[in-house]
Amino acid sequence: MSASAAVGKKTALVVCPGRGTYNKAELGSITGSLDSDTIAAFIDQVDHVRAQLQRPTLTELDQAPLFKSSLHQHPDNAATLIYGAGVADFMAIDRSQFEVVAITGNSMGWYTALACAGCWDVDTGTRLVTNMAELTAKGEGAQFIYPLTDAEWRPDATRIAQVQEQLQLHHGQLFMSINYGGYAVLAGTSEACSAAMAALPRVDERFPMLLHGHAGFHTRLMQHAALQAQQNWPASLFRAPHIPLVDGRGHIWSRSVVDQQALQRYTLDHQVTQTYDFTQAVTTAVKEFAPDHIILLGPGSGLGGAVAQAMIASGWHDLASKSDFSARQEQPLPYVLSMGMAEPRALVTGRKA
């Protein structure tokens, strides 16, 4: 029996959200729920760096009187909110209850994962996520999302075939940007995205859904941003993780020993210009680390569906549908705990909602 098991700790996989997860409902959620002086000091450090960069601080953004898409979803502001909220939530996890055995993330959530694992300090992390948001926002193209499952989160062969047809029809112009649980996030040239969106059947009066303000992320359209990033952020700034990391290929970066150049190349090249397989990342992490729970960091609470769909797709513990997953969640301490929701957050932090 491990020491953590002996004292009743539960093991946990931590998952960090990507871009677009800070919305109107999250306004004030970061600085309004500071759990400790340590987290407050972290927010102060982020604010200090942002002030040096002559950008709105995290506190100014989060405590703004009104949510404005033009302000809060501006690329480098959104990046700061996502990074700041994620790291603050990670710091708020009650370590007397949970032993974090691995960390992964979706898309730019990979940067948050690196920060949580100690791969860079607050100054570097804040500057890097701001700069990467600026570089990738300058890229061309667009990005949209489309469901690949039915109402019970089971793979829908027809929808999968329709997406594959569009990828083949627009080969070299349209790409699988993110494998996101039961969704395909597609990206490419604006023309290819528009054509594909027009061709795909409407689903739930919402999809295909254009992700406003997003460029051709995780595609070859980001090559210029990747090259510039590698010049701006040398391998010497990267450190070995304190906690194992699972990247967007499902590759595991082991604790304490890592090739700095390889981590830099993945983070600022492959991760920027190639498909981000979030489904594979979750599947690998769950199978390899067998966590007792999955903790989803904020901001927002949108990761839950994609995580559950990835588990269903892999047949984890015989899960085969949304109903199966919902039934498993009906317990005093649910398997998946979203810190963007008051009750699960209280369970994770050990503080009353």
N, C-alpha and C positions, 0 to 999 in steps of 0.2 A: 504494500500500500504506500502511495506517495505521501509526502508530508502534507500536501494540500488536502488530499482526501482525508487524512487523519484528523485534521482540524475542521472538516466539513466544508471546505471551499469547493465551489463549482468551477470547472474549467470553461473558458469562453473564447470563441472566435469573435473578433471585433471587425466590423465592416464599416467603411467610410463612404459617405455619399459623394456623388459627383456634382457637376455644374447644374444649375437650375433648381436646386433644392431649397434655396432661401426665397420665400415668397411672402406675400402680404401677411399670412397667418403667423409667420415666424418673426415679424417685427418686434424687437424688444426681448426676444427669447434668450439671447446670449448674455448680455450684461444685466438682464433682469433676473437671472437665476444663478448668480455666481455662488459656487458651493464651498469655496475656501479662499484664504489669502493667497495661496499658491496660484490658483486660477486667476485671481484678480491681478497678480503680478505678471502673469503671462499676457493678459489682455493689455496691460500697461506697456509691456515690451512691444507688442504688435503695434499699438498706437504710436509709440515713439518712432518706430521704423517708418510707418506710413506717413507720419508728419515730416520726417526727413526726405521722403520721396515726393513730398508736396501732393499727397493724395488724401482723400477723406479717411479719417481714422475708423477703426472698427467700432469704437464707441459712438462716434458721430453717426455712422451708418445705422447701427442697431437701435439707437435711441432717437432717430429722426421722428418728428411728430406724425409724418405720413409716409406710407410706402409709395415710392415712385419707381416705376420700372426703368425709367431713363437713368436713375441714380443707382438703385440697388442691384439691377441686373446689367449694369455696365460691366464689361468683362473683368477688369481688374478689381472693381469693388465686389462683385459676386465671388471672385476667387478668394478675396480676403475674408468675406463672411463665411464661406464654406470651410476654409482652412481654420479660421479662428474658432468657429463653433465646434468643429470636429475635434480639434486638439483639446479644447476646454472640456468637452464631454468625456473624452478619454481620460483626462486628469480627474474627473469626478467619479469614475467607477470605484466602487467600494472594494478595495483589494483584500479586505478581510473576508469578503464573500466570494469574490471571483478571481481566479488566476487566469490572466490573459495568455493563451498559448499560441496564438497566431493573429495576424492582422492582414486584411486585404481591403480593397476599395474598388469603386467603380469610376473609370475614366480619371478625371482630375482628383478623385478620391485617393488615387495612388500617391499623390503628393502629400495628402494628409496622413496616409498610412506611413510614409517615410518619416514624417515629422513625429508621429506617435511612437515609432520604433527607435527614435533617437539618431536617425541618419544624418540630421543636421540640426544646428541650433536655431533658436527663434528668429534671430536676425536673418540668417541665410534662408530659412524657410519662408519667411514673410516676403523677402525680396524676390525669391525665386518664383513663388506662386504669382506674385504681381507681374513679374516680367513675362512668365509663360503665358499668362492671360492676354497680355498686350501683344505678344508675338503671334499667338494662334488666332487672335481676333483679326489680325491684318490679313490672314489667309483668305483665299477665295472659296466659293462654294457654299453649300447649305447642308442641313442635317434634318432628318425627320424620323418619326417612330411609327412602327406598325405592329399590331399583335400577331403572334404566331400560334396562339392557343385558343381553345373554346372557352365558354363561360366557366367551366370547371377546371381551367388551367391545364388541360390536356392538350398535347401537340395536335394542331390542326393541319393535316397533310395538304389540304387544298391551299391554305394561306401560305404555307411554307413553299409550295410549288410556285405560287404566284410571285412571291418575292424573288425566288431563284430565277424565274423567267425575266424579271426586270433587271436583275444583275447581269444576266447573259445578254439581254437586249442592249444594255448600255455599258457593255464591257469596256473597262478602261476609263469610264466617266462616272460610274456609280459603284459604290463599294459597301461592304458590310463594315460599318463603323464600330458598333458595339453589339456583341451577343449579350442581350440583357434579359436573362431569364426567359419569360414567355414573349419577349418582344424582340424585333429586329430594329436596330437603330441604323439607318442607312445614311450615307453621306456621299457627296460628290459635287460635280459642277452644278450650278444653279439650274441650267437647262435640263440636265439628266434628272435631277431631283423633281423638278416641276413635271416632267413627262411621266415619271414613275408614279408620282402622287396622283396624277390624273387617271392613270391606267388601273391602279389598285382599287378594288371594291371598297366602298365605305363600310366602316365597322363602328357600331354604337354611336353614329353621328359625330365621332371625334377623330377617327383615324382614316387615312394617314394624317398625322399631326406634324406640321412644320414646327421645329424648335427655333423660335425667333431669337435672333442675335447669335446663332451658332453658325460656324463655317464648316468646311469639310474636315472635321476633326477625325483623327485616327485613319487618315488616308494619305496617299502620296501628295495631295494638295498642301500638306503641312511640311514638306521637305525643307523649304526655306526657313521656316520657323525652327525646325530641328537643328539645322546647321548653325543658325545664329545662337541658339540656346547652348549648344555644345561649346561655342567660343566664349559665351558669357559665364558658364558655370563649369569649371574644370573638375576633373575627377577627385582632386585633392579635397574638395569640399564635402565629399560623401564619406560617411562612416558606416561601419558594420552595424546592423540592427541589433538592439538589445532583445528583441522578440522576433521570432521568425515571420517573414513576410511572404505572401503569396501574390504574385503579379498577374497581369492581364493575359498571360499565357498558361497560367496554372503552375508556373515555375516557383519553387520554394527557395528563398534566400535565407540561409541558415543564420542563426544567432552568432554574433561575435566574430565570425570569419567570413570575409567577403572580398571579392575582387572589385576594388573601387572603380576601375575603368569599365568593367562589365556592368556595374550598377548604373554608372553615369550614362553609358551608351544605351542601355535598355530604357532608362527613364527619359532621356532627352532625344532619343532617335526612334527605336522600335515602338515604344509606347505612344509616341506622337504621330507616327506615320503609318502604323499597321493596326489591324483590327484589335480592339480590346475585348477579350473574351471573358466577360464578367461571370458568365455561367460556369465556365471552366474553372475560374478562380475559386468560386464558392464550392463547387463540387470537389475540387482537389483539397481545399482546406478542411471540409467536413470529413472527407474520407481519411485524410492523412493525420489529422489531429483529434478526430472524434470528440469535439467539444460537448460539454453538457448543455451549453447554451450558445446562441448567437446574439451578440449585442450590436445593435445598429446605432451608430452615432448620428447626432444631428448635424446640420439643421434639417428640419422637416422629418417626415415619416414615410416617405415614398418608396424606400428600399424593400419594405417587407414583402410585397407581391413578387418582385423579381427574385428575391432570395428563396421564397417558397417555391416558385416555379422552377428554379434551378434544382432544388431538392427533389421535386416531383419528377423532373426529366431524368434524373439519375436513379430514381426508384429508392431513394434513401429511406430506410426503415419501412419499406413497402408503401410509402406514400404514392398515391396514384391520382389524386384530385384535390381541388380546393377544399372540398368537404372534409377529406382526410386530414388536411393540414389544419383546418379550423378546429376540428375535434381534438387534435393534439395540443392546440393552444389553450384549450379549456382546462387549465390546471392552475393551482395557486402560483406557481412560478413557471410561466410559459417558456417554451423552448426558444422562441425568438422574442427578444426584448428591444423595443424601439425607444431610444432616449428622447425622441421628438414627441413622445406622448407622455402625459403627466403620470399615469399609474405605473407603466413599465419603468419610467425614469426613477421613480421613487424606489422601486425594487432594486434597481441597479446601483443607485447612489446610497441607499440606506437612509434617505431623508424623506420626510413626509411630502406628499404631493401638494 
